[in-house]
Amino acid sequence: MVSSADERVAMQIYMALQGIYNDRAWIDGSDEASEGVWRTWTGEVMPYTGFTLPEEPNGGRAENCIGLISTWTGDITCDHNVLTTYVYCEY
C-alpha cells in the first residue's frame, strides 16, 4: 500500500530506474466491494490512494484496483492478465 505522496514518488522513481515506463503495477487497494471506498486487501480503508490526475478514478465498476506506472496513478482493471505486469508488496 502506498501511504503518502513521497512513497508513491519513490516507487515511480524506482520503476523508472528499472526501465519500467509503461507497465502497470498493482499497489494494493480495491473498491470492488463498494464503489468509491478504497480498501486494502486486508479490508482496511486506505488512508491514501495516490491518484495523480483529477479525472481519476474514472473506471467505474470496470476498474476496481489501483495501478501505478512511472508517471501516473489511477484505477485499473483487476484482471492481471490484461494490463498489470507487476505487484508491489510491503513487508
Secondary structure, DSSP 8 states (H G I E B T S, - for coil): ---SHHHHHHHHHHHHHTT-SS-EEEEEEE-SSSTT--B-TTS-B-S-----STT-S--GGG--EEEEETTEEEEE-S-TTTTEEEE----
